[in-house]
Amino acid sequence: MKFKYGKEFNPEDIGRKSEWKKKIADYQKDLALVQKPFTTLIQKCPVCDNTKGEIFCKIFDYNYKKCEKCNHIFSTRIVPQQRLEEYYSSLKEIKSSQGEIYLDKNIFFKRVEAIAKPKFEFVIENVKTFPSSKTWIDLGSGPGELIFYANEKGWDATGYEIDVEAVAFAKTLNINIIESKINSNFDFEIFNKANVISLINVLEHVVDPKSFLKKITDFTCAGTYLLMEIPHHPSLSSIVNKIFPDYSNRHIYPPDHLHIFSNESLNNMIQACNLSTEALWYFGQDFSDLFSSLALSNKLSDDPILNEIFKLCNDLQSTIDKKRLSDTILILAQKV
């Protein structure tokens, strides 16, 4: 297995300044409260079925429990599947706030370079050969940054996305994104033709991520690669969310992120789905989250000393990444 650590990233390059983070957190809190009456309570770990554990943190009046057996962190309040689909389908009164900044062409191309390109290259770096005719399927594509870049590199790439606004945006750039809900009506047979299947920031939004992933791999041929990005614990960002719950706009935040994956819960799913982990990439925005939260909580956004320290985020983040305490893991696995 190969390991990679660190990825330079400046949130402000794609519009994520401290004030933006606070705006998103406030909006996310309102959405969480709107959804709360429709939620159902769960106590059993969705990955290993263990019932024992303790509350790790409380964000926007939603408890997140850490499983005693596999250390998986999960929301004890779950929005029903149909309502989740509505939530991610651009119904304005309940729409998730996270897509707001993505549907901007100037920021889109910055995201292609800063986010999609490194992930595509991670696959190419770790796979020796692909057939001349290469097929890539991306689930939860958003506006299609990864599909755009894969197509540019000669792949037959198709994305599937629930958000109608994101799909419409992708079409303005001639990106092949299909509006779709990945539910029981989805044509899972498409996966047996893919060389790469990517799920970037998808599994944490699914009520039962283990069953969801297994449904995909059951239709996947041996040798196919899966590229998965997930929020990770233990990480500094998990602690930041726990200390500063009112500023949660990523990592642990309801009702969007239902799961934060531990190494144990990730390995549980990998084994259950007959996958072999080929490479892991640890990176994140932990120090950026920490400094933004400190600035917001103390109204120090314009403090010159803090701003100078903020410029060191990539250097400081690198240390966290190498210790495998980053808030994100990118996994390249192969079906066996």
DRENDO-1510 file (C-alpha; in Angstrom, 1 decimal, always signed):
<recs>
REC; n; res; u; v; w
REC; 1; MET; +0.0; +0.0; +0.0 .
REC; 2; LYS; +1.2; +3.5; -0.9 .
REC; 3; PHE; +0.8; +6.6; +1.3 .
REC; 4; LYS; +0.7; +10.3; +0.4 .
REC; 5; TYR; +0.6; +13.2; +2.7 .
REC; 6; GLY; -0.4; +16.9; +2.3 .
REC; 7; LYS; -2.0; +19.0; -0.3 .
REC; 8; GLU; -1.4; +22.8; -0.5 .
REC; 9; PHE; -4.7; +24.6; -0.4 .
REC; 10; ASN; -5.8; +28.2; +0.2 .
REC; 11; PRO; -9.5; +28.4; +1.0 .
REC; 12; GLU; -9.6; +32.1; +0.0 .
REC; 13; ASP; -8.6; +31.1; -3.6 .
REC; 14; ILE; -12.1; +29.6; -4.0 .
REC; 15; GLY; -14.0; +32.2; -2.0 .
REC; 16; ARG; -13.9; +30.6; +1.4 .
REC; 17; LYS; -13.0; +33.4; +3.7 .
REC; 18; SER; -13.8; +33.4; +7.4 .
REC; 19; GLU; -16.9; +35.6; +6.9 .
REC; 20; TRP; -18.1; +33.1; +4.2 .
REC; 21; LYS; -17.6; +30.2; +6.6 .
REC; 22; LYS; -19.7; +32.0; +9.3 .
REC; 23; LYS; -22.4; +32.7; +6.8 .
REC; 24; ILE; -22.5; +29.1; +5.7 .
REC; 25; ALA; -22.5; +27.9; +9.3 .
REC; 26; ASP; -25.4; +30.1; +10.2 .
REC; 27; TYR; -27.4; +29.0; +7.2 .
REC; 28; GLN; -26.5; +25.3; +7.9 .
REC; 29; LYS; -27.8; +25.7; +11.4 .
REC; 30; ASP; -31.1; +27.0; +10.2 .
REC; 31; LEU; -31.4; +24.1; +7.7 .
REC; 32; ALA; -30.6; +21.6; +10.5 .
REC; 33; LEU; -33.4; +23.0; +12.7 .
REC; 34; VAL; -35.8; +22.9; +9.8 .
REC; 35; GLN; -35.0; +19.2; +9.2 .
REC; 36; LYS; -34.9; +18.1; +12.8 .
REC; 37; PRO; -38.7; +17.4; +13.3 .
REC; 38; PHE; -38.5; +14.9; +10.4 .
REC; 39; THR; -35.5; +13.0; +11.7 .
REC; 40; THR; -35.5; +9.6; +13.3 .
REC; 41; LEU; -33.2; +8.6; +16.1 .
REC; 42; ILE; -30.6; +5.8; +15.8 .
REC; 43; GLN; -28.2; +4.4; +18.4 .
REC; 44; LYS; -26.6; +1.5; +16.5 .
REC; 45; CYS; -23.4; +2.1; +14.5 .
REC; 46; PRO; -24.3; +2.1; +10.8 .
REC; 47; VAL; -21.0; +0.4; +10.0 .
REC; 48; CYS; -20.4; -2.4; +12.6 .
REC; 49; ASP; -23.9; -2.5; +14.3 .
REC; 50; ASN; -22.5; -1.9; +17.8 .
REC; 51; THR; -24.9; -0.1; +20.1 .
REC; 52; LYS; -22.3; +1.0; +22.7 .
REC; 53; GLY; -20.5; +4.4; +22.5 .
REC; 54; GLU; -20.5; +7.9; +23.8 .
REC; 55; ILE; -21.6; +11.3; +22.5 .
REC; 56; PHE; -18.5; +12.9; +20.8 .
REC; 57; CYS; -20.1; +16.3; +20.1 .
REC; 58; LYS; -23.3; +18.2; +19.7 .
REC; 59; ILE; -23.6; +20.4; +16.6 .
REC; 60; PHE; -26.7; +22.5; +15.9 .
REC; 61; ASP; -28.7; +20.4; +18.4 .
REC; 62; TYR; -27.7; +17.1; +16.7 .
REC; 63; ASN; -25.7; +14.6; +18.7 .
REC; 64; TYR; -22.8; +12.8; +17.1 .
REC; 65; LYS; -21.9; +9.5; +18.7 .
REC; 66; LYS; -18.6; +7.7; +18.6 .
REC; 67; CYS; -18.9; +3.9; +18.3 .
REC; 68; GLU; -17.0; +2.1; +21.1 .
REC; 69; LYS; -16.1; -0.7; +18.8 .
REC; 70; CYS; -14.9; +0.9; +15.5 .
REC; 71; ASN; -14.6; +4.6; +16.5 .
REC; 72; HIS; -17.0; +5.6; +13.7 .
REC; 73; ILE; -18.7; +8.9; +14.4 .
REC; 74; PHE; -22.3; +9.2; +13.3 .
REC; 75; SER; -25.3; +11.5; +13.7 .
REC; 76; THR; -27.9; +10.0; +15.9 .
REC; 77; ARG; -30.5; +11.9; +14.0 .
REC; 78; ILE; -31.2; +10.7; +10.4 .
REC; 79; VAL; -33.2; +12.5; +7.8 .
REC; 80; PRO; -35.4; +10.0; +5.9 .
REC; 81; GLN; -34.3; +9.0; +2.4 .
REC; 82; GLN; -37.1; +10.8; +0.5 .
REC; 83; ARG; -36.5; +14.0; +2.4 .
REC; 84; LEU; -32.7; +13.7; +1.9 .
REC; 85; GLU; -33.3; +13.5; -1.8 .
REC; 86; GLU; -35.5; +16.6; -1.7 .
REC; 87; TYR; -32.8; +18.3; +0.4 .
REC; 88; TYR; -30.1; +17.8; -2.3 .
REC; 89; SER; -32.4; +18.4; -5.2 .
REC; 90; SER; -32.5; +22.2; -5.2 .
REC; 91; LEU; -35.9; +22.7; -3.5 .
REC; 92; LYS; -35.2; +26.3; -2.3 .
REC; 93; GLU; -36.8; +26.2; +1.1 .
REC; 94; ILE; -34.7; +23.2; +2.3 .
REC; 95; LYS; -31.7; +23.2; -0.1 .
REC; 96; SER; -28.2; +22.4; +1.3 .
REC; 97; SER; -26.0; +25.5; +1.4 .
REC; 98; GLN; -22.8; +23.7; +0.3 .
REC; 99; GLY; -23.4; +24.1; -3.4 .
REC; 100; GLU; -23.7; +27.9; -3.3 .
REC; 101; ILE; -20.1; +28.7; -4.1 .
REC; 102; TYR; -19.6; +26.0; -6.7 .
REC; 103; LEU; -21.9; +27.3; -9.4 .
REC; 104; ASP; -19.6; +30.1; -10.5 .
REC; 105; LYS; -17.6; +29.7; -13.7 .
REC; 106; ASN; -14.6; +31.6; -12.3 .
REC; 107; ILE; -14.4; +29.5; -9.2 .
REC; 108; PHE; -15.2; +26.3; -11.2 .
REC; 109; PHE; -12.0; +26.5; -13.1 .
REC; 110; LYS; -10.0; +27.2; -10.0 .
REC; 111; ARG; -11.6; +24.1; -8.4 .
REC; 112; VAL; -10.6; +22.1; -11.4 .
REC; 113; GLU; -7.0; +23.0; -10.9 .
REC; 114; ALA; -6.9; +23.0; -7.1 .
REC; 115; ILE; -9.2; +20.0; -6.4 .
REC; 116; ALA; -10.0; +17.8; -9.4 .
REC; 117; LYS; -6.6; +17.7; -11.1 .
REC; 118; PRO; -4.7; +16.4; -8.0 .
REC; 119; LYS; -7.2; +13.7; -7.4 .
REC; 120; PHE; -7.2; +12.5; -11.0 .
REC; 121; GLU; -3.4; +12.5; -11.0 .
REC; 122; PHE; -3.4; +10.5; -7.7 .
REC; 123; VAL; -5.2; +7.7; -9.7 .
REC; 124; ILE; -2.8; +7.9; -12.6 .
REC; 125; GLU; +0.3; +7.9; -10.3 .
REC; 126; ASN; -0.8; +4.7; -8.5 .
REC; 127; VAL; -2.2; +2.6; -11.4 .
REC; 128; LYS; +0.4; +1.1; -13.8 .
REC; 129; THR; -1.8; +0.6; -16.9 .
REC; 130; PHE; -5.3; +1.3; -18.2 .
REC; 131; PRO; -6.8; +0.0; -21.4 .
REC; 132; SER; -6.8; +2.3; -24.4 .
REC; 133; SER; -10.5; +2.8; -24.0 .
REC; 134; LYS; -10.9; +4.2; -20.5 .
REC; 135; THR; -14.2; +4.8; -18.7 .
REC; 136; TRP; -14.7; +6.9; -15.6 .
REC; 137; ILE; -18.0; +7.1; -13.6 .
REC; 138; ASP; -18.3; +9.8; -11.0 .
REC; 139; LEU; -21.2; +9.7; -8.4 .
REC; 140; GLY; -22.2; +12.9; -6.7 .
REC; 141; SER; -20.4; +15.0; -9.4 .
REC; 142; GLY; -21.7; +18.4; -8.4 .
REC; 143; PRO; -21.0; +20.8; -11.3 .
REC; 144; GLY; -18.5; +18.3; -12.7 .
REC; 145; GLU; -15.0; +19.4; -12.1 .
REC; 146; LEU; -13.6; +15.9; -12.0 .
REC; 147; ILE; -15.5; +14.8; -15.1 .
REC; 148; PHE; -14.4; +17.9; -16.9 .
REC; 149; TYR; -10.7; +17.2; -16.2 .
REC; 150; ALA; -11.0; +13.4; -17.0 .
REC; 151; ASN; -12.5; +14.2; -20.3 .
REC; 152; GLU; -9.7; +16.7; -21.0 .
REC; 153; LYS; -7.3; +13.9; -20.4 .
REC; 154; GLY; -9.0; +11.6; -22.9 .
REC; 155; TRP; -11.3; +9.5; -20.7 .
REC; 156; ASP; -14.9; +8.6; -21.5 .
REC; 157; ALA; -16.2; +10.2; -18.3 .
REC; 158; THR; -19.8; +10.5; -17.1 .
REC; 159; GLY; -21.1; +12.0; -13.9 .
REC; 160; TYR; -24.3; +11.4; -11.9 .
REC; 161; GLU; -25.7; +14.2; -9.8 .
REC; 162; ILE; -29.0; +14.8; -7.9 .
REC; 163; ASP; -28.8; +18.6; -7.8 .
REC; 164; VAL; -30.7; +20.0; -10.9 .
REC; 165; GLU; -28.9; +23.3; -10.6 .
REC; 166; ALA; -25.5; +21.7; -10.7 .
REC; 167; VAL; -26.5; +19.6; -13.7 .
REC; 168; ALA; -27.8; +22.7; -15.5 .
REC; 169; PHE; -24.5; +24.5; -14.7 .
REC; 170; ALA; -22.5; +21.5; -16.1 .
REC; 171; LYS; -24.4; +21.6; -19.3 .
REC; 172; THR; -23.4; +25.2; -19.9 .
REC; 173; LEU; -19.9; +23.9; -20.0 .
REC; 174; ASN; -20.8; +20.8; -22.1 .
REC; 175; ILE; -19.9; +18.5; -19.2 .
REC; 176; ASN; -21.6; +15.1; -19.3 .
REC; 177; ILE; -23.5; +15.1; -16.1 .
REC; 178; ILE; -26.8; +13.1; -15.8 .
REC; 179; GLU; -29.4; +14.2; -13.3 .
REC; 180; SER; -30.0; +11.1; -11.2 .
REC; 181; LYS; -30.9; +9.8; -7.7 .
REC; 182; ILE; -28.7; +6.8; -6.7 .
REC; 183; ASN; -31.5; +4.7; -5.2 .
REC; 184; SER; -33.3; +1.4; -5.9 .
REC; 185; ASN; -34.3; +2.7; -9.4 .
REC; 186; PHE; -30.8; +3.4; -10.5 .
REC; 187; ASP; -29.2; +1.3; -13.2 .
REC; 188; PHE; -26.3; -0.3; -11.2 .
REC; 189; GLU; -25.3; -2.3; -14.3 .
REC; 190; ILE; -23.4; +0.7; -15.6 .
REC; 191; PHE; -20.7; +0.0; -13.1 .
REC; 192; ASN; -19.5; -3.3; -14.7 .
REC; 193; LYS; -18.2; -1.2; -17.6 .
REC; 194; ALA; -16.1; +1.2; -15.6 .
REC; 195; ASN; -12.4; +1.3; -15.1 .
REC; 196; VAL; -12.7; +3.9; -12.4 .
REC; 197; ILE; -15.6; +4.8; -10.1 .
REC; 198; SER; -15.3; +7.9; -8.0 .
REC; 199; LEU; -17.3; +8.9; -4.9 .
REC; 200; ILE; -15.8; +12.2; -3.8 .
REC; 201; ASN; -17.5; +13.4; -0.6 .
REC; 202; VAL; -20.5; +11.1; -1.1 .
REC; 203; LEU; -20.4; +8.3; +1.5 .
REC; 204; GLU; -20.8; +10.7; +4.5 .
REC; 205; HIS; -24.1; +11.8; +3.1 .
REC; 206; VAL; -25.6; +8.3; +2.8 .
REC; 207; VAL; -27.7; +6.8; +5.6 .
REC; 208; ASP; -26.1; +3.4; +5.3 .
REC; 209; PRO; -22.7; +3.9; +3.6 .
REC; 210; LYS; -21.6; +0.3; +3.9 .
REC; 211; SER; -24.7; -1.1; +2.1 .
REC; 212; PHE; -24.5; +1.7; -0.4 .
REC; 213; LEU; -20.9; +0.9; -1.3 .
REC; 214; LYS; -21.5; -2.8; -1.4 .
REC; 215; LYS; -24.4; -2.3; -3.8 .
REC; 216; ILE; -22.0; -0.6; -6.2 .
REC; 217; THR; -19.2; -3.1; -5.8 .
REC; 218; ASP; -21.6; -6.0; -6.3 .
REC; 219; PHE; -22.0; -4.7; -9.9 .
REC; 220; THR; -18.3; -4.0; -10.3 .
REC; 221; CYS; -15.8; -6.2; -12.2 .
REC; 222; ALA; -12.6; -7.4; -10.6 .
REC; 223; GLY; -9.8; -5.0; -11.3 .
REC; 224; THR; -12.0; -1.9; -11.3 .
REC; 225; TYR; -10.7; +1.0; -9.2 .
REC; 226; LEU; -12.7; +3.0; -6.7 .
REC; 227; LEU; -11.6; +6.5; -5.7 .
REC; 228; MET; -13.3; +7.6; -2.5 .
REC; 229; GLU; -12.9; +10.8; -0.4 .
REC; 230; ILE; -14.2; +10.7; +3.1 .
REC; 231; PRO; -14.1; +12.9; +6.3 .
REC; 232; HIS; -11.7; +11.3; +8.8 .
REC; 233; HIS; -11.4; +10.9; +12.5 .
REC; 234; PRO; -9.2; +11.3; +14.6 .
REC; 235; SER; -8.4; +14.7; +13.2 .
REC; 236; LEU; -7.8; +18.2; +14.4 .
REC; 237; SER; -11.0; +19.4; +12.6 .
REC; 238; SER; -13.1; +17.0; +14.6 .
REC; 239; ILE; -11.8; +18.7; +17.8 .
REC; 240; VAL; -12.3; +22.2; +16.2 .
REC; 241; ASN; -15.9; +21.3; +15.5 .
REC; 242; LYS; -16.4; +20.0; +19.0 .
REC; 243; ILE; -14.9; +23.2; +20.6 .
REC; 244; PHE; -16.5; +25.7; +18.2 .
REC; 245; PRO; -19.9; +24.0; +17.2 .
REC; 246; ASP; -21.5; +27.3; +16.1 .
REC; 247; TYR; -18.9; +27.7; +13.3 .
REC; 248; SER; -19.3; +24.2; +11.8 .
REC; 249; ASN; -19.5; +24.6; +8.0 .
REC; 250; ARG; -17.6; +21.5; +7.0 .
REC; 251; HIS; -16.4; +18.1; +8.4 .
REC; 252; ILE; -19.0; +17.5; +11.2 .
REC; 253; TYR; -22.1; +19.4; +10.4 .
REC; 254; PRO; -25.8; +18.4; +10.2 .
REC; 255; PRO; -27.9; +17.5; +8.5 .
REC; 256; ASP; -25.4; +17.0; +5.6 .
REC; 257; HIS; -22.6; +14.9; +7.1 .
REC; 258; LEU; -24.0; +11.8; +8.8 .
REC; 259; HIS; -20.6; +10.0; +9.2 .
REC; 260; ILE; -17.0; +10.7; +10.0 .
REC; 261; PHE; -15.0; +7.6; +9.2 .
REC; 262; SER; -12.3; +6.1; +11.4 .
REC; 263; ASN; -9.6; +3.9; +10.1 .
REC; 264; GLU; -11.5; +0.9; +11.6 .
REC; 265; SER; -14.8; +1.8; +10.1 .
REC; 266; LEU; -13.2; +2.4; +6.7 .
REC; 267; ASN; -11.4; -1.0; +6.8 .
REC; 268; ASN; -14.7; -2.7; +7.8 .
REC; 269; MET; -16.4; -1.4; +4.7 .
REC; 270; ILE; -13.4; -2.1; +2.4 .
REC; 271; GLN; -13.3; -5.8; +3.6 .
REC; 272; ALA; -17.1; -6.2; +3.3 .
REC; 273; CYS; -17.0; -4.9; -0.3 .
REC; 274; ASN; -14.2; -7.2; -1.5 .
REC; 275; LEU; -11.8; -4.3; -2.1 .
REC; 276; SER; -8.1; -4.0; -1.7 .
REC; 277; THR; -6.7; -0.6; -0.6 .
REC; 278; GLU; -3.9; +0.4; -3.0 .
REC; 279; ALA; -3.1; +4.0; -1.8 .
REC; 280; LEU; -4.2; +6.4; +0.8 .
REC; 281; TRP; -3.7; +10.2; +0.7 .
REC; 282; TYR; -4.0; +12.2; +4.0 .
REC; 283; PHE; -4.7; +15.9; +3.7 .
REC; 284; GLY; -7.2; +18.5; +5.0 .
REC; 285; GLN; -8.0; +22.0; +6.1 .
REC; 286; ASP; -7.6; +21.4; +9.9 .
REC; 287; PHE; -5.4; +24.4; +10.6 .
REC; 288; SER; -7.4; +26.6; +8.4 .
REC; 289; ASP; -10.6; +25.6; +10.3 .
REC; 290; LEU; -8.8; +26.2; +13.6 .
REC; 291; PHE; -7.6; +29.7; +12.8 .
REC; 292; SER; -10.9; +30.7; +11.2 .
REC; 293; SER; -12.8; +29.6; +14.2 .
REC; 294; LEU; -10.4; +31.4; +16.6 .
REC; 295; ALA; -10.7; +34.5; +14.5 .
REC; 296; LEU; -14.5; +34.4; +14.4 .
REC; 297; SER; -15.0; +33.5; +18.1 .
REC; 298; ASN; -12.8; +36.4; +19.2 .
REC; 299; LYS; -13.7; +38.8; +16.3 .
REC; 300; LEU; -10.1; +38.8; +15.1 .
REC; 301; SER; -10.6; +38.4; +11.4 .
REC; 302; ASP; -8.5; +41.5; +10.7 .
REC; 303; ASP; -5.9; +40.9; +13.3 .
REC; 304; PRO; -2.5; +41.3; +11.5 .
REC; 305; ILE; -0.7; +38.7; +13.7 .
REC; 306; LEU; -3.3; +36.1; +13.2 .
REC; 307; ASN; -3.3; +36.8; +9.5 .
REC; 308; GLU; +0.4; +36.2; +9.4 .
REC; 309; ILE; +0.0; +32.9; +11.2 .
REC; 310; PHE; -2.8; +32.0; +8.8 .
REC; 311; LYS; -0.2; +32.2; +6.0 .
REC; 312; LEU; +1.6; +29.3; +7.6 .
REC; 313; CYS; -1.5; +27.0; +7.4 .
REC; 314; ASN; +0.0; +24.8; +4.7 .
REC; 315; ASP; +3.2; +24.3; +6.6 .
REC; 316; LEU; +1.4; +23.5; +9.8 .
REC; 317; GLN; -1.1; +21.3; +8.0 .
REC; 318; SER; +1.7; +19.2; +6.5 .
REC; 319; THR; +2.7; +18.1; +10.0 .
REC; 320; ILE; -0.8; +17.0; +10.9 .
REC; 321; ASP; -1.2; +15.2; +7.6 .
REC; 322; LYS; +2.0; +13.2; +8.1 .
REC; 323; LYS; +0.8; +12.1; +11.6 .
REC; 324; ARG; -2.4; +10.9; +9.8 .
REC; 325; LEU; -4.6; +13.3; +11.9 .
REC; 326; SER; -6.0; +15.2; +8.9 .
REC; 327; ASP; -9.7; +15.7; +8.4 .
REC; 328; THR; -9.8; +14.0; +4.9 .
REC; 329; ILE; -8.6; +10.7; +3.4 .
REC; 330; LEU; -8.6; +10.0; -0.3 .
REC; 331; ILE; -8.7; +6.2; -0.9 .
REC; 332; LEU; -7.8; +4.3; -4.0 .
REC; 333; ALA; -9.1; +0.7; -3.8 .
REC; 334; GLN; -9.4; -2.1; -6.3 .
REC; 335; LYS; -12.1; -4.7; -6.6 .
REC; 336; VAL; -10.6; -8.2; -6.1 .
</recs>
